[in-house]
Every structure is written in C-alpha cells, then in structure tokens.
Amino acid sequence: MASGEPTAKKLRLSEEKKVNTSENESSKKTPEKKSPEKKTPEKKSPARLRPNSLFGMGNPLLDISAVVDKDFLDKYGLKPNDQILAEDNHKALFEEIVKKFKVEYHAGGATQNSMKIAQWMIQEPHKVCSFFGCIGEDDFGKILKQKAEEAHVDAHYYEQTQEPTGTCAACITGNDRSLVANLAAANCYKKEKHLDLEDNWTLVEKAKVYYIAGFFLTVSPESILKVAKHASDNNKLFTLNLSAPFISEFFKDVLMKVMPYVDVLFGNETEAATFSKEQGFETKDIEEIAKKAQALPKVNTKRPRTIVFTQGKEPTIMCKGDDKVKMFPVLTTDEKDIVDTIGAGDAFVGGFLSELVQGKALEDCVKAGHYAANVIIRRAGCTFPDKPDFH
C-alpha cells in the first residue's frame, strides 16, 4: 500500500546515513584493514496502480436518505426494514421526501457501490475505478455525477432524456430502513450509444479487472458479453455477482451465456441456493453448490473459476479449482454496534476487488472484503470514513 512508502523511504535514508558515517570513519583508519562493504538489499515497493485499472458497469442510482415518520411510511404503504421497487403510487415519494425532510445524497446502485468501496480501500491514485451506467439529464443526474466525483470514481454515464435518473429512497425510522428503488434511467443503457464509442471502449481496454452485478443482466446483456469476451480474449479477470435470487430464476438464459467467461463468481447463501435449484445441482449444501458452480464450462482455461459465497455471520466460503472449499470466518461485531446491513454485500465485493486488482492472493482479497463489510454495517447505508484502517 502507498501508506507504507514514507516509512520505507525514511528507513532507506537512515541506512544511507549510517553507511556514509561508517565510510567517513573508516577513511581515517588504515586502508588495508577495511572489510568489504555489505549492502542491504532494498525491498521493492509494490507496483503503483494506474487509473482505470478496475472497470464496473451497472445500474447507477442516487441514494436519497432521510429520517421520516410513520405517517410517511403509511402514506406510501411502506414497511420498516423492507426493500421494494417503486410502483405508480410511489412516484410522488421521491419529490416529497426531498421537500419535507432533511436528506443526504450518495452515489449508489450495487456495482457503483462496489466501485466506491474499492476506490476507498485503494485511496491513491484516484480514479483507479471506472464506472459505466445510464442516468437522466436532470438535477438528480447532476448530483450523482458530483457524488461519484467526490468518491474519486471515474464515472462515465450515458445521459438521456427518455427517463429520469434512477433513485433509491432510504426512509429511516429508528434503526429500520425502508428502501424504495426507482430504476428509471438505469434501464435505458444502450451498448451502441455508449459502450461502443471509441473513447469509452478505450477505458474498457485499459482495465485489467472487470466487475458487473447480475442486476445489469436485466438491462444490457449484450454489453456484459462484449466486456466479458474482451476480458477472456486478453486473459484479464472478469467477475460477476449473482446479485439476487430472481436473476438465477427469471434471467437464467442470459446468465448462463455470460457464465463461461466468469473468472470469479460472487453470491450469498440465498442466491447460491436458487442458482443450485435452477441449474439442477440437486443439493442445498453450499459447499457442494460452490464446487458444482466452479466446475461449469469455462472459455478461458488458463485459470480455474473461483466461487466466493458469503453467508452473513457465518464463514465465507471459497472454491478455486482444486475441489477444496476454504472457510473464512467473518469479523465479529457486537449487535449493538450494527447500524444496518445495507450495502454489506456490495462492500465485501469492493474490498475483495481492491486487493484483486493489485494482484494479491485470493485469501487476502477475502480478508479485505470482510474488513470493508464490517466497516459498512457500523454506519448508515453504504458510507465509510475518510480512510480505511485495513493494513
């Protein structure tokens, strides 16, 4: 990590000072008794990451968080601690929450959250992470661009006027949060109008690790396939998240078109169970599901596929091709310190990717994922302090 460089530099200067002092003293003595100078080998610093090394593509949403009252929930038929997609009766909610309550804005959406977390874990240089998605030409779109900039993510949005910028209202009552997502513009991403443009595709080519949440399979599977094939053809790492049970269930065909290109597959225990059912694995054992998912056909045979399944408080499991499943206990957290678990899965992936893009061992990637998730569950929504304390 870059944070270790100043210390290393001081140590080198200190060693040089000692050597110079030693040489000056020895020059005053008889030359023939001078012993050969022993040089201490310098430790090489890890290669510095370049901007646009990690690429993400998905559904950008502007998170709008506010403490509301029970009357507000009742008015829109919302339940505490629930997650729903906005329907016609929720259209006025997004304007009302802004007018009636004190709100906070954050760049959101599953993939964009993971890019934010990865960039936060990496710190410098800025804009290691690129992100593509669709927004509207409106005030919420302007705020989303500003928030992505503040997170030091290099976001390149496809802007259109057909639909407004996607939003997710987090209605807070006590320790509960009721989430209402309106995908809107996020559903309007067009491969030929954005991904295929020369300047944008150049950013894709710069990357060495790619991440896309399964939610984007419902929007632009052709874009996912183009990126996945590029990664496979150039022996780069392509990673995908199962994201939600309905992806494996209702978008099985497009999911399985992408699966042969997947180097790392993420998911949680619920998503894994649905994936197993839909694939006819005939097992509910998560370790067996991981082994069977790992063994699915793969185009790039230079490296085996890695499966990473989280299980909430239970250990994260990883299967990476040797038919052995490794278990990684999560960090323990006192219940009273947990604010909410919103964004914990996105944070895990972001932490994992922050190490993966630096070429770290998969075991270190899991540890980074656990650290990031542990930070997020202690805070409201997918937010984080100024700097991580991982290393």
Buried (B, 14 or more C-beta within 10 A) or exposed (E): BEEEEEEEEEEEEEEEEEBEEEEEEBEEEEEEEEEEEEEEEEEEEEEEBEBBBBBBBBBBBBBBBBBBEEEBBEBBEBEBBEBBEBEEEBEEBBEBBBEEBEBBBBBBBBBBBBBBBBBBBBBEBBBBBBBBBBBBBBEBBBBBBEBBBEBBBBBBBBBBEEBBBBBBBBBBBEEEBBBBBBBBBBBBBBBEEBBEBEEBBEBBEBBBBBBBBBBBBBBBBEBBBBBBBBBBEEEBBBBBBBBBBEBBEBBBEBBBBBBBBBBBBBBBBEBBBBBBBBBEBEBEEBBBBBBBBBBBEBEBEEEBBBBBBBBEEEBBBBBBBEEEBBEBEBEEEEEEEBBBBBBBBBBBBBBBBBBBBBEBEBEBBBBBBBBBBBBBBBBBBBBBEEEBEBE
